[in-house]
């Protein structure tokens, strides 16, 4: 009977882990790698904001999993929804039946935080492709309605788009909305700034996860120069169909609340008796094993780790040192750390199952972050230092995306990306 390594979640972390495990166990026919996801495709999530604003088509972020793994014969793709996990019996219950495992790797990612009343009913998160396409349809329709509305208050309400959350996701969707605003205004015979863009951030600065405050100020100044209204130190307490309420009681009248206000762990794992934080992220050891679990590992956006001691002590170094506020935990929120984790985890699984080699501890590297703010502006950060802003930062992000596609081994997707983003872009 084959020994089975099951990976739940075909995001960045899951796909890269499956590929690296396939190489580790290439000559071991007694081992089987199973990749489970509710969709038969990998979603390039870092481009979902471009789908939501109609800059690219949905099929541009869908990579067929069977095509990606066509040369890895020891990887089996299962399209199913994971309903719950029995850690004691080593069984995963899915929508199409049970799957047993010897080692389980949770790479299921996260979902939009939903503890604000009304966010599920009236908010528009875009953490999945379905959500991004729904937002895309809504924006076109609500602007069309606003353009022909005669009542001035209702007209302004429909033409006001509010983004909640000034992190990476919120800033990037705002940048894309700035581009789409020009297209929507022309199509509906409006002036550009009749379509009002608003950002609501609960912290004192946007992009507060970055160490260098200069980045926040540069991006905020750019957004304000483009006519974006920025509210800081304002949390959303409730969302309704035609407005949202801030924590100080103020109201913003709008029919469009784009939710980028944080994430939380997925239900399948949070129902288990596992170590979690208040946002339901899973606590893992440096070897990427879930604490107090012998055979369950996790990586990607869904995990947190205690901040390594050398990062707390080496102030002023190029390591990931939390300078802007006290961060008790580190958890990766970018592709580069997820890919680095996948290599460490694949090695550790091989060490455990094959009984040779040494375990590897994942250590977060200095930040390498690329933030696009529409097609004309961006920020590129290397080793926690501001490297470049503006047009060239956008080009660095293109290079980063191409590097990841090369790691996937998909020359077809590299060709499609170059065609879409460089040679055929409007």
N, C-alpha and C positions, 0 to 999 in steps of 0.2 A: 504494500500500500504506500502511495506517495505521501511524502511530507509536504504540507501545504503552507505557504506564506501568503497571507491574504492582505491586500492593501485596499483600504476603503477610501475612495476619493480620487478622482482623476484630474486634480488640479496640477499646478506646477510641481509641488512637493511629491504628490503621488506618482505622477508620470515619470519624473526623474528618478525616483526611488525604484520603480519597477524596471526601468531601463538599466540601472546600475546593478540591481539584483540579478537581472537576466544575464549580465556579463559575469557576475560572481559565480553563478550556478550553471554556467553554460555547458560544462562537461559533467554535470551531476543529474542524470536522468531521473533519479529517485525524488527529486524536488520539483515542486510545481509552484509557480507564482500566479496568483489570481488577483486581478485588478477589478474592483467592483465600483460602478458609478451608475447613477440613475439615468445618465445620458450616454449614448454611444460615441460621444465626441469629447475631446478636451476643449475647454473654453479658455481663450486667451484673455483672462480677466482684466489685465492692465489696459486693455483697449475698449472695455465696455462703455466708458464715457463717450467714446467716439461713435459707438453704435447708438447710444441713447440720443445723440444730437445729430444723427444722420450723416456724419462725415464718412463713415464706412458702412457697408452692408453687414447684416448679421452673419452671413456665411464666411466673412473674412476672419472671424474669431473662432470658427468651428473647425477643429482638426479631427478627422476620423481616427478613432483609437486603433482600429484594426489595421489601418494603413500605417500608422506610426509604429506598430509593433509587428509588422508583417515579416520581419527578419528574425524576431525573437520568438522562436517556436516554443520556448518554455514559459511564455506568458499567455495566460488565458484571460480574455475579456468577458466580463459578466455585466450585462445591463440590467440593473435591478435597484430598487430602493431599499436601503438598510432600515429596518424597522426597530430592532433592538439587538442587544448583544448579551449573551450569557457567558460571562467571563469564567464562571466555575466549570462549565461543561465545554468551554472552547467552541461555542457554536454561535454563528451569526444568523439571525432570522431576517430574511429578505422578502420582498414582495413576490418572489418566484420560488421560494423554498429555503431550506437550511443549507448553510455552508460551514463545515467544520474547519478548524485551523490549528496549526502548531504554533505559529507566530502571527500576531495580528499587528498591523501598522495602520494607525488612524491618521489619515491625511484628508479628512472630510472638510477642513476649512471652518469658516465661521459664517454667520448670517447677520443681517442687519439687526441692531439692538432694538427691541420692541417694547421697552418698559414705559415709554411715553404714551399716555392715553391718546388714541386716535391715529397713531402712526400706521397701524396695520390697515385701518379703514380708509384713511385719506392721504397718507403719505406715499411717496414714490421712491422706495429704495431701488438700487440697481446693482445688486450684488450678484445677480445671475443674468443669463442672456434673456430669459423670459421677461424679467423685470426691466431690463434695458430697452427691449423692444416695446413694452407697454408704455414706458415713459416717452419714448420717441413718438408714438401715435398720439399720446395725450397732448404733448407740447404743440404739435402741429394743429390739432383741433382747437385747443383753448385759445391760441393766438388768432386763429381764423374767426372764432366766435367774438373775441374781444375787438377785432378790427371792424366788425359790422354792428357792434353794440352801441345804442344811442344814449343809454343812461351812463353818465360820466363815471359814477362810482363803480358800477358793475364792470364798465369797460376797463378801468384802471386795475380792478381786482383780477380780471382775466389776463391782462397784459403784464402782470407782476409775477415773476418766477423767483421763488425763494429756495435757496440752498441752505440746509441746516448741517453745519459741521465744516470747520475750516482746516481739516487735515488734508492729506494728500488727495483723497478721493474728492472731497468737496471743492478744492481749488482747481483740480483738473476738469471737473464737469463745468465749473464756472468759465474756465478758459474756452472750452468747446462751445458753451452757450454764447460767448461773445462773438465767435465766428458764425454760429447759426443765426444769431440775431440779425445780422446783415441780410442773410438770405430770406428769413421769414419776413422782415420789414419790407423788402422789395416785392415779395410775392403777395403781400397783403396791403400794399400801398400805405405803409407806415413810415415814419421817421425812425431811425435806429433806436434812439433812446426813449421812444414811446413804449418800447418793450423794456420794462424795468427789471434789472437783476439785483438781487439782494442776498447777502451772506450773513448768516447768524452763527456766531461762535461763542461757546460758553466760557472759554478761557480768555486770558488777557491778550493773547496773540494768536494769529493764525499760524498754521504749520508749527505748532508748539513742540512737536516731537523732535524737531531739529535742534542741534546744539547751538548753532550760530543764529542769533537774533537778527543779524543783518539780512538773512535770507527772507525772514518773515516780513521785514519792513520793505524790502525791495518788491516782493510780490504784492503786498498790500497796496503799495503806492501805485503799482502798475494797474491793479484792479480798480482802484479809485479813479485813476486817470481815465480809465475806459468807461466810467460812469456807474460802477458797481457800488451799491450802498452796503457798507460793512458795519455790522453790529457786533461788538465784542463784549465779553462778560455778560452775555445774555443767553440764558438757557430757555429752551422751549418746554413749557409745562403741559400744554395740551394742543391737539390739532383738530380742527373742524373742517367741514367741507368747503367753507368760504373764508376761513381765517385761521391763524394760529395765535396762541396766547403765550407771551413771554413770562418769565418768572417774576418780573416786576409788575405784572398786570397789563402791560401794553399789548395791543393787538396789531397784527399785520394782516391786512385783508388780501387774500390770495386764494386762487383755486389750485395752485401748484406748489406743493411742498416737496422738494427733492431731498430725500433723507440720506445724508452721509454722516450721521451723528453717532458713529461708533458701532462696534460689532459685539457679538456674544457667541459662545460655543453652541454647537448644534445639539439638539435634544437627545439623539441616540446615545451620546456619551455622557451627557450631563445627568441622565437618569441613573447612571451607575454610581456606586459609592466610591468615587475617585477624588483625589485632591484637586480642587479647583479654586479660582479666585472669584471675586464678586461678579465678573463678566463671564463666568463659566469657562474660562480658558483652563486647559489641563496643565498641571504641574508635572514636569518631567525632569529626570536626572540629566547630567551632562552627556550620558550615553544615549539620550533620547528615549529612555524607558519611562513609562508612566510610574510615578512613585507608588510603591506597595503592590505593583503588578509584575509578575515574573515574565509574562509572555505577551504583553501589550505595549506597543511603542507608539509614539505620536510625534508629528513634526508639522511645520508650516505655521499658518496663522492661528491655529487653534491652541498653541502651546505657550507656556511661559516657563522661564527658568530663573532661579535665583541669580542675581547679578554677580558674576565672578569677582573674587576679592581683588584681583589685580586691576580690575576696571574701577573699583571704588578708590583704590589707593593712588593710582598713577595720574594725578591731576596734571592737566596740561599736555598729556601725551596724545598720540594720534589714535589711541584706542577709543572704543565707544564709551566716553565718559559723560554721565548725565550732568550737564552744567545748568540746564534751565529747569530747576525743580528737582525734587527728590524722586527718583525712579527706583522703587524697591526691586522690581523685576525687569528683566529684558525679555521681550518676545519679538520674533522677526515679523516685520510687516512688509517685506519686500522680497522680490524673486531671488535676489542674490543669496540671501541667508537661507532661503528654503532649499535652493540647489546645493549649497554647501552642507546643509543638514543631511540631505539625501545621500551624499557620499559617505558621511560618517555612519549613518544608520545602516546602510547596505553592508558596510564593513563589519559592524557590530553583530548584525544578524548572521553573517557568514561565520564569524568567530564562534558564536553560540552554537550554531548547528553543526559546524564542521570540526569544532574543538581544536582549532589551531589559529595562531595569530594573537594579536593584542587588541583589546577594546580601544575605541577612539572616543575622546571627549570633544563635543562640539563647543568651540569658543567663538563668540561673535566677533566678527572682524569690523574694522572701522567702516563707517557708512559709505556706501556708494549709491547715491540716490539721484534719480532723474525725474524731474517733475515738469510735465508739459502744461502750459497755460494757454491753450489754443494753438493754432498753427504758427503763430508769430513770436511766441515768447516761451521761455522755459528757464529752469534752474538745474544746473548739474553740480553735484557735490562729490568730491573725492576726499577720502580720509577725514571726514568731518569738517572739511574746509570749503568755503565757497570758492568754486573754481571758475565758473562762468555763468552768465545769465544771458537771456535773449535768444537770438536765432541759433547761435552755435550750441547752446544747451539742448535745443530741440534735436540737433544733428547727433549729439552724443547719445540721446535717448534712442534714436534710430539705430545707432551702432550697438547699443545694449540689447535691443530687441533682436537684431540680426544675430548677435552672439548667442542668445538663448535658442533661437531657431536652429542654429548650427549644432548646439548641444543636443537638441532633439533629433538631429540627423535628417531633417526634412528639407531637401533641396527644393522641392516643389513649393513649400511654404516660404522659403527665402525668396524665390523668384516672384511669388505672388505679392509678398510684402514690398519688395523693391518697386514692382509695377504700380502698386496701389498708393504707396506713401511717397514715392520719389518721382517716378516718371509720368504717372497719370493723374496726379493730384491736381485739382482745380487751382 
